[in-house]
Amino acid sequence: MKALTNLTKYIGLLLIVLGTMILFTSKSSTAEVPLLVGLFTLFISNQKREDEGSGAIRSSSAFFALIIGYTIKLIITYLYSNQIITFNLTSINYFLIIVFSLANVIRYSRLYIFMA
């Protein structure tokens, strides 16, 4: 079980690295998918010691990330509508990338920095 836990985490990290490179180098319309899958895989991977505390941290991290991600989306939409910036988040995949990136950062910082 421990090997599977580590394997899931390493697969997620590998997909994040490869997905980031693919996103910036490929002109494909689905270039963001490997990054999104990697972020999701890392987010759902279990810890070595999975208990109700780490489950609560995971779910509350997702909740905070959703609130922050939606706020970022609203700010970007406002700035785009007032022609302050030239890009807009029209794809749901980019919104999910923001949310899962924030969720992973919040989750792992709470697990390893604030609880150490």
C-alpha positions in Angstrom: 0.0 0.0 0.0 2.9 2.4 0.8 4.4 1.8 -2.7 1.1 2.6 -4.3 0.8 5.8 -2.2 4.3 6.9 -3.3 3.6 5.8 -6.9 0.5 7.9 -7.1 2.3 11.0 -5.8 5.2 10.5 -8.2 2.9 10.0 -11.2 1.1 13.2 -10.3 4.4 15.1 -10.0 5.6 13.7 -13.3 2.4 14.7 -15.1 2.6 18.2 -13.6 6.2 18.6 -14.9 5.4 17.1 -18.3 2.0 18.9 -18.5 3.6 22.3 -17.8 6.2 21.7 -20.6 3.4 20.6 -23.0 1.2 23.5 -22.1 3.9 26.0 -23.0 5.3 24.3 -26.1 2.2 22.7 -27.8 -0.3 24.6 -29.8 -2.9 21.8 -29.3 -6.3 22.7 -28.0 -6.0 20.0 -25.3 -2.5 20.9 -24.2 -3.6 21.6 -20.6 -5.0 18.1 -19.9 -1.8 16.4 -18.7 -1.2 19.3 -16.2 -4.8 19.1 -15.0 -4.7 15.3 -14.6 -1.4 15.6 -12.7 -2.7 18.3 -10.3 -5.8 16.2 -9.7 -3.8 13.0 -9.1 -1.5 14.8 -6.7 -4.5 16.2 -4.8 -6.2 12.9 -4.4 -3.1 11.0 -3.4 -3.1 9.7 0.1 -0.5 10.5 2.8 1.6 7.8 4.5 -0.6 8.1 7.5 -4.2 8.9 6.3 -6.5 9.9 9.2 -9.5 12.1 9.6 -7.3 15.1 10.2 -5.6 14.8 6.8 -8.9 14.2 5.2 -10.3 17.4 6.8 -7.2 19.3 5.6 -7.8 18.0 2.1 -11.4 18.9 2.0 -11.0 22.4 3.6 -8.1 23.1 1.2 -10.3 22.3 -1.7 -13.0 24.6 -0.3 -10.6 27.5 0.2 -9.0 26.9 -3.2 -12.4 27.1 -4.8 -13.2 30.4 -3.2 -9.8 31.9 -4.0 -9.9 30.5 -7.6 -13.4 31.9 -8.3 -12.3 35.3 -6.9 -9.3 35.2 -9.2 -11.6 34.3 -12.1 -14.0 37.2 -11.3 -11.1 39.7 -11.0 -9.7 38.5 -14.4 -13.1 38.8 -16.0 -13.5 42.3 -14.6 -10.1 43.4 -15.8 -10.7 41.9 -19.2 -14.1 43.6 -19.6 -12.5 47.0 -18.7 -9.8 46.2 -21.3 -7.0 46.4 -18.7 -5.7 42.9 -19.6 -5.9 41.1 -22.9 -6.7 37.6 -21.8 -9.8 36.0 -20.3 -10.4 32.6 -18.6 -12.9 31.1 -21.0 -11.9 27.5 -20.6 -13.1 25.5 -17.6 -9.8 23.6 -17.7 -7.8 26.7 -16.8 -10.1 27.5 -13.9 -9.6 23.9 -12.7 -5.9 24.2 -13.0 -6.0 27.3 -10.8 -8.2 25.6 -8.3 -6.2 22.4 -8.1 -2.9 24.3 -8.0 -4.2 26.4 -5.1 -5.6 23.3 -3.4 -2.3 21.4 -3.6 -0.3 24.4 -2.3 -2.8 25.0 0.6 -2.9 21.3 1.5 0.8 20.6 1.5 1.7 23.8 3.2 -0.8 23.0 5.9 0.5 19.5 6.2 4.2 20.1 6.1 4.9 23.8 7.0 2.2 24.7 9.5 1.9 21.3 11.2 5.6 20.5 11.4 
